[in-house]
Structures are given as structure tokens and as C-alpha cells.
Amino acid sequence: MALNVGALSANAGEPEFDDKAALEVSRAAIGRQLADYSFKDGESRPVKLSDFEGQPVLINMVYTSCSHYCPITTQTLAAGVEAAIDALGEDNFSVLTIGFDVRNDKPSRMRAYGREQNIDFPNWHFLAADSETVLAMTEQTGFIYYPSAQGYDHLAQTTLLDKDGRIVRQLYGTDLTVPQVVEPLKRLRAGQAAELVTVDNIIERIRLFCTLYDPDRDAYRFDWSFFVGLAIGTLSIGLMTTFFINQLLLYRRARP
């Protein structure tokens, strides 16, 4: 597990970043229900967390003046998000990248950061927040950060919320793999489909079951082989059963 822990500040009086303690705080946040925080998008339009209610949400905290770890995390997350869109659809989850450096991460800067990273997914939003919101939200999500000589020290943490805004998982590292991003989203979507038994939900669960990771392509693909094999096996058993029944009937008829 790769952690984003930069060089510790050498300036006197600045706290040192303790990655072990930060992990404990982060993991303790799992299970919390987030408040309905308010943000502003790149055009300074109001956005609330409840706007994304009813679907999983990935929250990624960054500071836009970061020249290394944050952009790398964004790029590896983007690869997973692209694969998740192919597998699940862009309307079935959202991604929120939120700037925590409130002095610099204004709406226009968040918009520029998204463009610099070449992120152009309709379900990915780059948001700014005021200091009160950032303080409350980082505390709820267990996201620890400290000023340092290079900017900030913090975990490379992506927080996954369920459809009700509850933290269900923390994803760590600047080098997230495609399955690390897609698999928890798949499970959440499958769980939602299982809550109400309808034809559409049954089809959705079958589709998710058949969406498998292909390591050669580093992407997900639909694989119906399980059901094809099940159908062939059922047909074979049926034919064998029919054959034995016919043989049994012929034997009985042939007896004197």
C-alpha cells in the first residue's frame, strides 16, 4: 500500500506527519454518515453533497499547488474511473475532487486543475469549499493534513460513500489499480440492485456478475461464459436424463 507521506517539515514548531496515526484516524472514519456539506463548482455554482444521494460517491481531497503526489493520485484514479464508467455506466456513481487549501483552491482554480489533469468525465466534479466546511469534512472523513516545507503532508486517501452518504471504504495510495476502484463500486451497485426485486434489477445483477476484470487489457469486460456453461451443462444433463429414461422404458417393454 503506497502512502502519500511527503518529507517532514524541518521548520521548528510545525507538527510532524505520523503516517501510522493518520491511518488509524482514517480507518476509524469508516461507517460514519457525512453531513450535507455545501461546495462551489468551477463556475461558482452551489453544489451540495445530497445532490449525489442515491449512488456511490468517491471523494478525493487535493491541494492544487501540489506538483507531484496529488496529480499522480488524480491520474491513477482517473484510470479506475474510466474503467468503472465502461463497466457500470457514468450515471451510476460520482467522483468529487475537493480542494482543502482554502486560500488557493478557489472555484476557478479547481476548474483549472481538472483541465490540467485532462479530466472530462460528466460524473467527475472539481469543487471548492470554505474553511469551516473543509475542517468539518476532513474531520468526518478522517483525512489528516499538515503544512510542510513542500506544501502539505497527507495520506493519499480516496473515500468511498454508499448511496446514503455513509463511508464504506478508504482507498489508499498514489498508484490505485483499476480493480481497487471498480470492485467496491460493483459491490455497492449490486447491493442496491438486490434491495428491490424487479426485472431491471435482476438484469443489472446478472450484468454486474458477468463484468470481470481482464488483467491483459487492464480493463473490465462482459463475460457470459458462466451462464453459457451453465446452459450447456443443464442441456447435457437433460439429454442424459432423457436417454436413460428412454432406455429404462425400452428395457421394461422388452421384459417378458
C-alpha positions as CSV (number, residue, x, y, z in Angstrom):
1,M,0.0,0.0,0.0
2,A,1.6,3.2,-1.1
3,L,1.0,6.2,1.2
4,N,1.4,9.8,0.2
5,V,3.7,11.0,3.0
6,G,5.9,13.8,1.9
7,A,9.1,14.9,3.5
8,L,8.5,16.1,7.1
9,S,8.8,19.8,7.7
10,A,12.1,20.9,9.1
11,N,10.7,24.2,10.4
12,A,10.6,24.4,14.1
13,G,7.1,24.4,15.6
14,E,5.4,22.6,12.7
15,P,3.9,19.2,13.5
16,E,5.5,16.1,12.1
17,F,3.3,13.9,10.0
18,D,2.7,10.5,11.6
19,D,1.5,8.1,8.9
20,K,0.6,5.3,11.3
21,A,-1.6,7.7,13.4
22,A,-3.1,9.2,10.2
23,L,-4.1,5.7,9.0
24,E,-5.8,4.9,12.4
25,V,-7.8,8.1,12.2
26,S,-8.7,7.4,8.6
27,R,-9.8,3.9,9.2
28,A,-11.8,4.9,12.3
29,A,-14.0,7.1,9.9
30,I,-15.5,4.0,8.2
31,G,-19.2,3.8,9.0
32,R,-19.7,7.5,9.5
33,Q,-22.6,9.3,7.9
34,L,-21.4,12.5,6.3
35,A,-23.2,15.8,6.8
36,D,-24.8,17.5,3.8
37,Y,-21.8,19.8,3.0
38,S,-22.0,22.7,0.6
39,F,-19.5,23.4,-2.1
40,K,-19.0,25.5,-5.2
41,D,-18.2,24.1,-8.6
42,G,-15.8,25.6,-11.1
43,E,-18.4,28.1,-12.2
44,S,-19.1,29.1,-8.5
45,R,-22.5,27.4,-8.6
46,P,-23.6,25.9,-5.4
47,V,-23.3,22.1,-5.0
48,K,-24.4,20.0,-2.0
49,L,-23.4,16.5,-1.1
50,S,-27.1,15.5,-1.1
51,D,-27.2,16.3,-4.8
52,F,-25.4,12.9,-5.3
53,E,-27.6,10.9,-2.9
54,G,-28.8,7.6,-4.3
55,Q,-25.5,6.5,-5.8
56,P,-21.9,5.7,-4.6
57,V,-19.6,8.7,-4.4
58,L,-15.8,8.8,-4.5
59,I,-14.2,11.7,-2.6
60,N,-10.7,12.7,-3.3
61,M,-9.0,15.6,-1.4
62,V,-6.2,17.5,-3.0
63,Y,-4.4,20.8,-2.9
64,T,-4.0,22.3,-6.4
65,S,-0.5,23.7,-5.9
66,C,0.8,20.2,-5.3
67,S,3.3,19.3,-8.1
68,H,3.7,15.6,-7.6
69,Y,1.5,13.4,-5.3
70,C,-1.9,14.9,-5.9
71,P,-1.7,14.9,-9.7
72,I,-0.4,11.3,-9.7
73,T,-3.3,10.2,-7.5
74,T,-5.8,12.0,-9.7
75,Q,-4.3,10.3,-12.8
76,T,-4.4,6.8,-11.4
77,L,-7.9,7.4,-10.0
78,A,-8.9,8.6,-13.5
79,A,-7.8,5.2,-15.0
80,G,-10.0,3.4,-12.5
81,V,-12.9,5.8,-13.0
82,E,-12.7,5.3,-16.8
83,A,-12.9,1.5,-16.4
84,A,-15.8,1.9,-13.9
85,I,-17.7,4.0,-16.4
86,D,-17.2,1.3,-19.0
87,A,-18.3,-1.4,-16.6
88,L,-21.1,0.4,-14.6
89,G,-22.1,3.4,-16.6
90,E,-21.3,7.1,-15.9
91,D,-24.7,7.7,-14.3
92,N,-24.2,5.1,-11.6
93,F,-21.6,6.8,-9.4
94,S,-19.9,10.2,-9.0
95,V,-16.4,11.5,-8.2
96,L,-15.8,14.6,-6.1
97,T,-12.3,16.2,-6.1
98,I,-12.3,18.8,-3.3
99,G,-9.5,21.3,-2.6
100,F,-8.5,21.6,1.0
101,D,-6.1,24.5,0.6
102,V,-8.9,27.1,1.0
103,R,-6.6,30.1,0.4
104,N,-5.7,28.9,-3.0
105,D,-8.2,26.3,-4.1
106,K,-11.0,28.7,-5.3
107,P,-13.6,27.5,-7.8
108,S,-11.7,28.8,-10.8
109,R,-8.5,27.1,-9.6
110,M,-10.4,23.8,-9.1
111,R,-11.7,24.1,-12.7
112,A,-8.2,24.7,-14.0
113,Y,-6.9,21.8,-12.0
114,G,-9.4,19.5,-13.7
115,R,-8.4,20.7,-17.1
116,E,-4.7,20.4,-16.3
117,Q,-5.4,16.7,-15.5
118,N,-7.4,16.2,-18.7
119,I,-10.4,15.0,-16.7
120,D,-13.5,15.3,-18.8
121,F,-16.0,12.8,-17.3
122,P,-19.5,14.2,-16.7
123,N,-19.7,12.4,-13.3
124,W,-16.5,13.9,-12.0
125,H,-16.8,17.3,-10.2
126,F,-14.0,19.6,-9.0
127,L,-15.2,21.6,-6.0
128,A,-14.1,24.3,-3.7
129,A,-15.2,24.8,-0.1
130,D,-14.8,27.4,2.7
131,S,-12.5,26.7,5.7
132,E,-15.4,25.7,8.0
133,T,-16.6,23.1,5.6
134,V,-13.1,21.7,4.9
135,L,-12.4,21.5,8.6
136,A,-15.6,19.6,9.4
137,M,-15.4,17.4,6.3
138,T,-11.8,16.3,6.8
139,E,-12.6,15.5,10.4
140,Q,-15.5,13.4,9.4
141,T,-13.7,11.6,6.7
142,G,-10.6,11.0,8.8
143,F,-8.4,13.0,6.4
144,I,-5.3,14.4,8.2
145,Y,-3.0,17.0,6.6
146,Y,-0.3,19.3,7.9
147,P,1.6,22.2,6.4
148,S,5.1,21.3,5.4
149,A,8.1,22.8,3.6
150,Q,6.8,21.4,0.3
151,G,3.2,22.4,0.8
152,Y,1.2,19.8,2.8
153,D,1.8,16.3,4.1
154,H,-1.2,14.0,4.0
155,L,-2.3,10.5,3.1
156,A,-3.2,9.7,-0.5
157,Q,-6.8,8.9,0.5
158,T,-9.9,8.4,-1.6
159,T,-13.1,7.9,0.4
160,L,-16.0,5.8,-0.9
161,L,-19.5,6.6,0.2
162,D,-22.6,4.5,-0.3
163,K,-25.8,5.8,-1.7
164,D,-26.8,7.2,1.7
165,G,-23.6,9.2,2.2
166,R,-22.0,6.7,4.6
167,I,-18.3,5.9,4.4
168,V,-17.8,2.3,3.5
169,R,-14.2,2.2,2.4
170,Q,-11.0,4.1,2.3
171,L,-8.7,3.7,-0.8
172,Y,-5.1,4.5,-0.1
173,G,-2.1,5.2,-2.4
174,T,-1.0,7.3,-5.3
175,D,-1.0,4.1,-7.5
176,L,-4.5,2.8,-7.3
177,T,-5.2,-0.1,-9.6
178,V,-8.3,-0.4,-11.7
179,P,-9.8,-3.3,-9.6
180,Q,-9.2,-1.3,-6.4
181,V,-11.5,1.4,-7.8
182,V,-14.1,-0.7,-9.7
183,E,-14.6,-3.7,-7.4
184,P,-16.0,-1.8,-4.4
185,L,-18.3,0.2,-6.7
186,K,-19.5,-3.0,-8.3
187,R,-20.4,-4.4,-4.9
188,L,-22.3,-1.3,-3.9
189,R,-24.2,-1.3,-7.2
190,A,-25.0,-5.0,-6.8
191,G,-26.2,-4.4,-3.3
192,Q,-28.5,-1.6,-4.5
193,A,-29.9,-3.9,-7.2
194,A,-30.6,-6.6,-4.6
195,E,-32.7,-4.3,-2.4
196,L,-35.7,-4.3,-4.7
197,V,-36.5,-7.4,-6.8
198,T,-37.6,-6.2,-10.2
199,V,-36.8,-7.4,-13.7
200,D,-34.5,-4.4,-14.3
201,N,-32.6,-5.1,-11.0
202,I,-32.2,-8.8,-11.8
203,I,-30.8,-7.9,-15.2
204,E,-28.4,-5.4,-13.5
205,R,-27.2,-8.0,-11.0
206,I,-26.6,-10.5,-13.8
207,R,-24.7,-7.9,-15.8
208,L,-22.5,-7.0,-12.8
209,F,-21.9,-10.6,-12.1
210,C,-20.6,-11.1,-15.7
211,T,-18.5,-7.9,-15.6
212,L,-15.0,-9.3,-15.0
213,Y,-11.5,-7.8,-14.8
214,D,-9.2,-8.6,-17.7
215,P,-5.6,-8.2,-16.5
216,D,-4.2,-8.3,-20.0
217,R,-6.2,-5.3,-21.0
218,D,-6.3,-3.7,-17.5
219,A,-10.0,-3.2,-18.1
220,Y,-13.3,-4.8,-17.4
221,R,-15.3,-6.8,-20.0
222,F,-18.6,-8.7,-20.1
223,D,-18.1,-12.4,-19.9
224,W,-21.2,-14.6,-20.4
225,S,-19.2,-17.9,-20.3
226,F,-20.6,-18.8,-16.8
227,F,-24.2,-18.8,-18.0
228,V,-23.3,-20.3,-21.3
229,G,-21.5,-23.2,-19.5
230,L,-24.5,-23.4,-17.1
231,A,-26.9,-23.7,-20.0
232,I,-24.7,-26.3,-21.8
233,G,-24.4,-28.3,-18.5
234,T,-28.2,-28.2,-17.9
235,L,-28.9,-29.2,-21.5
236,S,-26.4,-32.1,-21.2
237,I,-28.0,-33.3,-18.0
238,G,-31.4,-33.1,-19.6
239,L,-30.3,-35.1,-22.6
240,M,-28.7,-37.7,-20.5
241,T,-31.7,-38.0,-18.3
242,T,-34.0,-38.3,-21.3
243,F,-31.7,-41.0,-22.7
244,F,-31.7,-43.1,-19.5
245,I,-35.5,-42.8,-19.1
246,N,-35.9,-44.0,-22.7
247,Q,-33.5,-46.8,-22.1
248,L,-35.4,-47.8,-19.0
249,L,-38.8,-47.7,-20.8
250,L,-37.4,-49.9,-23.6
251,Y,-36.0,-52.3,-21.1
252,R,-39.3,-52.6,-19.3
253,R,-41.1,-53.1,-22.6
254,A,-38.6,-55.8,-23.7
255,R,-39.1,-57.9,-20.5
256,P,-41.3,-61.0,-20.9
